[in-house]
């Protein structure tokens, strides 16, 4: 009798264990909700205007050029020097390393060229992670500061006076980064006329865009893409504007007004 009871108990235990072992394989895994995506930062692309001349047929404009990476565009640089046209040049640390000859031209013509800060590595000055035109932003306040301070340090090391203006890669910012950069003592350079579409436009349309600049406009173009057709259009537009009696000024030489608290 005892043997029968023991055998029955053993059978029940075995069946229970087998049943328990089968439970995990038959129940669905608990659903895991994907982590919510962080909202994209609100970006602004500030405008900048300078004080108008208010003189008929003598519009006042500020030419600004970004020297991001790559080589110097001699078509533009030689035109500025030959025609004695002043301009504000925003340089990165990366560009300075590759273009000592162009830097020498800038430094030899202090009456023409104002050199300002375009950052250390051409990283958008946005303090949250995002992509802008496929370029990863700085992503944190500390990285924004490094981009700004690294660019300024490279300029001073190259013999350039300490900069007062900053323009970040892509010319786009979030409002918190604007506040951080302003707290570092910089004015932030927007623009009112996009002359060459990031140096990607053709020569004819570039010439028309820049030559259409009006009294008080700030023009942005690029001086670091010598193989792009846009540079030819920039050079021609400079001559066009001069022939019209345009007054060219650097940012340091005139009062200005920028939106999004970039110059307040």
Order of alpha helices (4+ residues) and beta strands (2+ residues): alpha-beta-beta-beta-alpha-beta-alpha-alpha-beta-beta-beta-alpha-beta-beta-alpha-beta-beta-alpha-beta-alpha-beta-beta
